[in-house]
Amino acid sequence: MGSGPDRSLLAVLKGERRDPPPVWLMRQAGRYLPEYRELRATKGGFLELCYDPEAAAEVTLQPIRRFGFDGAILFSDILIIPHALGQDLSFTIGEGPRLAPPLKNVPLESLQAAPQRLQPIYETVRRVAAALPPETTFLGFAGSPWTVATYMVAGEGSKDQAETRKLAYLEPERFGAIIDAITGLTVEYLAKQVEAGVHAVQLFDSWAGTLSPEQFERWVIEPNARIVRDLRERCPGTPVIGFPKGAGGKLRAYAEGTGVDAIGIDETVDPHWANDVLPEGLTVQGNLDPLALLAGGDTLLRAVARIRETFKNRPHVFNLGHGITPEVPVAHVEQLLKWVRA
């Protein structure tokens, strides 16, 4: 007899198959929900929301109350890490995030680390952990070192990460030191999320798709493998989901090289191909196109059926191939859950 609550998402992340599969959505806490928009209006900026444990916990819980997803994901941002490493962080409407000073202009050593900036996030975790239904798996997360570094070097997001790729080629030692700093703090950050109450974590590598195979090995696989290894030592039994968006043909190398417990695949990946090439028994998460969710109706139904059918013989977490878009009607999310769980 099992003891404790049955968390289906946690079971699948640990390698069990469940039918129907557990489901959660990337960016499920956010702008498509009227209750989020209402709260955001009272709090002002996005960063203020992330650093207000009461508000951030409420945002994390909103989609669980409304939809009963199998997983809740911590409401925060991947750029909390550069902020704790000593860069100034701001979010401008219509402009996206800004980090200052950009590391293309100044050495990493010139930054004054500010680890206290992580404390409100752990408080958010404690509040959510105390309020979640017992069957809901609580997911923490961090950005992967390569993706976080692209923002730290350029000081903002970019389409092709050219500044960072250039630095990685021209000054690999200097760039390696940036990656090492992010990696070390990320292990600490995730371990403390686990101590505060998350059950599993996800590493978001949103810009993994812009690297050559050799650079991918060095700046994506190696640092993520280090995080997985060190986190296993600190928090044995905590599953890690790796999400290397855009990795495409390098997905198998990522899965084998990092040792993640589950791999998230984006909407551009053919699920049949992924099912064939990924290690047998590895949990796969994904990979509904967010725009199919926006379309709804028959388009959505066919896409759900195809993904369910493809991954029926391996542990599978149903999710999007990227974050939910703000225009998605709430009714389409209800439709999705009905069909996934049918």
Secondary structure, DSSP 8 states (H G I E B T S, - for coil): ---S---HHHHHHTT---SS--B--TT-SSTTSHHHHHHHHHH-SHHHHHT-HHHHHHHHHHHHHHH--SEEE----TTHHHHHHT-EEEEETTTEEEEES-TTTS-GGGS---GGGGHHHHHHHHHHHHHS-TT-EEEEEEE-HHHHHHHHHHSB--SS-HHHHHHHHH-HHHHHHHHHHHHHHHHHHHHHHHHHT-SEEEEEETTGGGS-HHHHIIIIIHHHHHHHHHHHHHSTT--EEEEETT-GGGHHHHHHHH--SEEE--TTS-HHHHHHHS-TT-EEEEEE-HHHHHH-HHHHHHHHHHHHHHTTTS-EEEEESS---TT--HHHHHHHHHHHH-
